[in-house]
Amino acid sequence: MKKLIRKSLLPIMTASLMLMTACSGGGSSQPAEPVSSNSNTEAPAVSKDPIKVGAIFSMTGPNSPLGVPEKQAVELLLKEINDAGGVNGRPLEVIFEDDKSDNTEAVKAMRKLVSSDKVAAVLGSSGSGPSLGMAEFADKQKVTMISMAAADQITNPVRPGVYKTPHTDVHATKRSYKFLQEKGWNKVAILYDSNAYGSGYAVQLKKFAPDYGLTIVAEEKYGTQDPSMSSQLTKIKGSGAQVIYVAGTNPGPATIAKEAKQLGIEIPIVSSHGSANGKFLELAGDAANGVYMVAGKMLVPDQVDPNDPQAAIIKKFVEGYQASYNAPADGFAGYGYDGLNLLVEGLKLVDGDFSKLPEALQQVNYVGVTGEFKFTAEDHSGLHEDSMIIVEVKDGKYQIVK
């Protein structure tokens, strides 16, 4: 009999329990999402899956002095972002690829990140050649990309989803030519790397010279892997030039400084921001002294005016980088740092709809270590030449030219 009673009570007890649960919320730690009276569907759950971002840097090959610090800066910032809760509550994951300083490898890595890893956007690459190939791919595949390379062609003409963090060769040319005007150096010899960065830079040097009352009296180029540029320098020596403008990334500019000294060339050298790092000082040695260079403020962080809008973020970044890697941060590390910061600000705005990233980046106002960025529909560089400086190497150190 007792057994029969227990059986008959079971449905009643179960129904009572269900009613209590419905009224009390079931003891859940998360309150139920309110549902609109005119909707029969629940609000979709917010994804907590990682946001995947690709980063293609030149970690090996000739561009590695650029790519290695860029990768380290991104790793440093990535930890800071995730320690603070990620992006809109989602962890950020960066998938790194090495393009080996090769254009084909860069596009291959881009294809892998987009097709296999399904990344939201891509940072990179370190060099102009690889970046140009990536930009073409990004444009066709409608992928957002922020480059760390300087060539103006990366963002000019504008591609909807392609942006960049370094000052362009146009910015650097204009800032350098203003300096040449002030010095009264009107006759210019240009010596440039035949790669995408150097040849693109040479186009701007020739284009803007008349605007500043300058005459190009000699034009020479060299190969990225060339061990010597003495023949080009010998021609320049007899050209009547008052200044030599070098456009390239290390080791070329350092080799030029050393060989110019050996050849007894006494006219000043101005080098592009492609060689503005500690590697130039290391490679050129004593021959670096007296060389001028156009650069971002990151090259001399201890000389930035405390009232400068960039001063605080430069200080924070430099101190954090030094503590993490026991090495000074340079402008190339800054390009990576700014690139990820800009991308994160854009990701916050789109809240998971990555197709809106290109437009979202144009809403971002960001003061970075490279400059004050404001992208527009017509300008995907977002910087101005006035945020660049001229430095001179004195006693093996960079010093701002006032």
N, C-alpha and C positions, 0 to 999 in steps of 0.2 A: 504493500500500500504506500509506504513512504517513497518507494522508488517511483510510483506512478505520480505522486504529487510533485516531486522534483521535476519530472518531465513536463508536466502541465504548466509549471511556473516559468520554465526557461524562456519561452517566447515573450512572456510579459516582462521579465527582467531585462531581456535584450532590448525590447522596444523602449523601456524606461531609460536605459543607459544611453541609447542613441539620442533621445529627447534631451537629456541632461547635457550631453556633449554639444549638441547644436546650440543650446542656450548659453552655455558657458564659454564657448570657443575652444573647447577640447584641451585647455591647459597649454596651448601653443605659446612659445616665447615670441612669435611674430604675429601681430594682429592681422586678420584677414584684410585683403585689399578691398576697398569699397568698390562696389559695382554699380554703375549708373542704372537708374530705373528704366531707362529706355534701351538698355543693352543686355544681351543674353550671354555675352562673352566676358571672360576675365581679362584684366590688363596683362600683357605679356611680362614674363619675369625678366628682370635686368640681368644681362649676361655678366658672369664673373670670369669668363675665359680670358686668357691673356690677349692683349692687343699685340699682334706681331708686326715688327718693323724690320726691314732689311737694311744692312749697312755694308756697302762695297767700298773697301779702302785698299790702297796700294801698300800692303804690309811687307811685300818683298819687291825687289827690282829697284830701278833708279828713283822712283817716287816714294820709296819707303820712308825717307826722312820726313815726308809730309803725312803719309798714311798711318804710321805707327802712333804718333802723338794724337792724331784724330781719333783713332780707335780707343786709345786710353782715356781721352776726354769723354767720349760717349759712355764708356764703361763706368767712369766716375759719376757722371750725371744719372745714368740708369739706376745705380744703387740708391742715389739720393731720392729719385722719383718714387721708386718702389718702397723705400723705407717710409715715405710720407703717404703711402696709400695708393700709389699708382695713378692712373688717369681715369677720372670719374669712377673711382672704386675698382677699376680693373688693373691687374698687374701689366706692366709693359715688358715685352720680350723683344730683344734685338738679336737678329740672326746675322752674324758677320760672315763676309766672304772676302777673299783676297783676289784682286784682279791681276796681281803680279806685275803691275804697271803696264799692262797690255790691253789694248782696245778690244780685241776679240774676247779675251777672258772676262772683261767687264760686262759685255753684253750677254755672254754665256751665264754669268752669275746673276744678272738681272732677270733673265728668262727663268732660271731656276727658282729664284725668290718669288716671282710673280705666279708662275704656273704650279710649282710644287708646294711651296711654303705658304702661299696665299697671304702675303704680307699686305698691310694697309698702305704702306708707302716705303720709299727707299731713300736712304742717305748715301751720298757719294757721287762720283768717285773723287780721289785725291788729285788726279791729273786732268788736264783739259781734253786730251785725246779720248781717254776712256769715258769721260763725262759726256762728250758729244755723241758717242755711240749710244750710251745709255739714254740720253735725252731723246734721241730719235725713236728708240724702242718705247720709252715711256709715253711719248706723244701718240704713237700708234695704238698702244694698249690701254690708253687712258689711265695711266698710273701716276700718282703724285711722287715727285722726286725733288730732293734738295741737294744740290751739288756743293762740293767743297773746292771746286776749281775756279780759276779766275777768268778764263776766256770769255769775252763779250758775246761770242756766238752761241754760248750755252743758253742764254736767255734773250738773245736778240737775233732774229725776230722772236717775239714772245710765243711760247708754247703754253697752252692752258694750265698744265699741271707741273711745269718745270720751273724751279726756283734755285737760288744759289746764295751762299753766305759770304764768300770773299769779295773784296772790292774788285771790280772788273779792271781789265787792262785800260779801258777808257778812263776810269777814275784815276788810276795810277799815272797814266800819261798826262792828264790835265794837271794833277798835283805836281808832278815832276817838272813839267814845262813852266809852271808858275815859278818854281824854284830857279830854273835856268834863267828865266827872265830877270829875276832879282840879282843873279850873279853876273848878268851881262854876257853869258855864254850863248852866242847866236849861231855858231857853226857846230853842227852835231854829227857825229859818226855813230851809226847804230850797228850793233853786233848782237845777233840773236840766234837762239836755238831753232833749228829747222822743224821742230815738232809743232804740235797744234798750239801749245801755249806761246812759244816764241814767235812763230810766224804770224799768229793772230795779233800779238802785241805789236809786231813791226808794222802791221797795217794801220794801227791807231797812231803810232809814232809818226808815220808819214802823213797821215790824214790831218792831224791837228797841228803839225809844225807851223804852217803859214798863219794859223790863228794867233800864235804867240810870237810871231816875227822871227821864227827860227828857220834855218836852212839845213837840210840833210846833205852833207858834203861827201859822205861815204856810207855804203851799206854792205855789210858782210854777214854771212851766216855760218853756222857750224852744226855738226851732228851731235846728238845727245851723248853718244858714246865716244866722241872724238877725244883722244888723249892730249891733243895740243891745238891751240888756236894761234900759234905764232905767225903763220903766214898771213892770216887775216889782220892781225895786229900790226904787222909790218906795213901792210897797205894803208891802214888807217893812220899810221905814224906820219906818212907823207901826204896826207889829205888836206892838211890845214885845219883840221877839226880842233875846236876849243874844249870839247868834252866828248867822252865816249859813253853812250847809253847801252847797257847790257840788259838783254831780256832773256831770261832763262832760269832754270832751277838748278840747284847744285847737283853735280860738282862743277859744271861748266863755268859759272861766274867766278868761282874761287880759282879755277885754273887760269882764267883770263887775268885776274888780279895779280897772280904770281908771275905770269909770263910778261905782262906789261911792265912790271918792275924789272925783270931780267933784261928786257929790251931797252930799258932806259926811257920808257914813255912817261912823261911827267904831267901830261894833261889829266885832269880829274876823271874819275869813273863814277857814273851814277848807275846803280843796279836796280832792277825791278823787284817787286815784293815777292816774286817767286823764289828768291834766295834769302829772304829775310828771316833767318833763324840762326841758332848757335852753330849749326853745321858749317855755315859759310866761314865763321871765325876760326873754327877748328881746321878746316881744309886750307884756307888762305894763309893762316899764320900771320907773320909780320906784314905780309903784303896787303892784308885787309885794312891796315891803318891808312886813313885818308879817303877810303871809299865811301861814297854817299849812297844812301838807299831810301827808296820810298817804302813806307810800311804802315801797318796799323799800329795803334797804341799798345797792343799786347806785346810788342817787341821790347818795350821799355816800361814795364808796369810800375816800377818804382819812381818813374819820372812823370807820371800822369798827374795833372792838377787835381787836388782833392775835391775841387768844386765841379769838375767835369762830370756830366751825367753818367758816364761810363765807369767812373772811378770805383764805385762800390762793388759792382759786379766783377770788375777786373781783379780787385783785391781778393774777393771771395774765391774766385776761380783759381787764381795763382796760388793762394795758400792751400786750398784743397788738393790741387794737383801736386804740389811739392810734397805735401804730407803723404800722399798715396804712392807716388812714384819716385820720390827722392830725386827729382829732376825739375828744372825750371820749365814752366809752360811757355809755349811760343804761339805765334799767330796761327799756325796750322792746327794746333790743339784747339785754339779758340774757334776755328771754323767748324770743327766737329761739335763742340759744345753749343755754339749758337744754333747749328743745324737741328740738333735734337730738341733744344728748348723751343725753337720756332714750331717744329712739328708737333710737339706736345700741346702748345697753346692752340694750334689748329684742331688737334684731336679732341680737346676739351669742348670746343665749340660744336663739332659735328655729332658728338655723343653716339658714336657707333656707325653713323652713315658716312662711310669713307668716300663715297662718290662726291660728297660736298666739300672735301678737303681743299681743292684748288681755290674755290671761292672763299672759304673760311680763312685761309692764310692772308688774304687781302684785308681782313678785319683785324689782324693782329698788329698791335703796336708794341714793339719789343726793344728795349735797350740792352744790347749785348756787349760782349767783350770786343767784337770787331767794329761795331758802330750802332747807330740807332736805326733800326729797320722799320720801314713802312712800305710794304708791297702794294702795288696798284695793278689794275688790269693792264696798264701799259708798261709797267716797270716791275720785273720779277727779280731784280737785284735788290732794290729797296734801300740802297746806300747812296752817299754823296762823297765826292772827292775831298770835301773839307774835313772829313773825319780821318783822313790820312795824315801822316807826318813825314818829315825828312829827318833821317839820322845820319850821323857820320861816325865812322869807327875811329876811336881814339884809345890808344893804349890797350888794344884788343877788346874794347867794349863799345857798344852802341850808345851814342849820346844824341839827344834831340837837338836839332839845329833850330834855334829860336829865330 
